[in-house]
Amino acid sequence: MSSRNKAARVLVLLGAIVLFVSAAMHCLAYLKLSPAVGASNLSAPLQSVARATFLSMAWGWIVIAIVALVAAFGEARLRKALVLICGLAILAETELTLALVGLFIGNELIGSGGLLLLLGGLLFQRDPAG
């Protein structure tokens, strides 16, 4: 395996770790959010949607991180494309949350994870041996 592909795998691994940490922090924050949503003046269906959306974001980051890891450490022919799509998906979500919520640590975390995935995906090259 080329050193370039090894570096790509390291970047993808770091990006996935950042996404796992972000998801864990989001789930912990849910413990504080849930009572606050319950005490709000939102209707019961909107409270449920707010809670589900909050947890779904964390789940999405976990799934994207796993897909990127499987693609990066497997020998899939489409690994470069898969990792790039994962990185771009996270960066698109970062841009959306920046526009809707503004700058905060969550955007910085998932944005850095997305950049690491994107950079790792860009580094992948076809292995001459395979």
Number of C-alpha atoms within 10 A of each C-alpha: 11 13 10 14 20 16 15 26 22 17 22 29 22 19 28 27 17 21 28 22 18 23 23 16 13 19 18 12 13 17 10 10 16 16 10 11 18 14 10 11 9 12 10 12 8 12 18 15 10 16 15 12 12 17 16 15 15 19 17 14 25 20 15 22 28 18 16 29 22 15 21 27 16 11 11 12 11 12 22 22 17 20 29 22 18 23 29 17 16 26 21 14 16 22 16 13 15 16 10 9 10 11 13 10 9 16 21 14 18 25 24 20 29 32 20 22 34 26 19 28 27 15 17 22 14 12 11 7 6 7
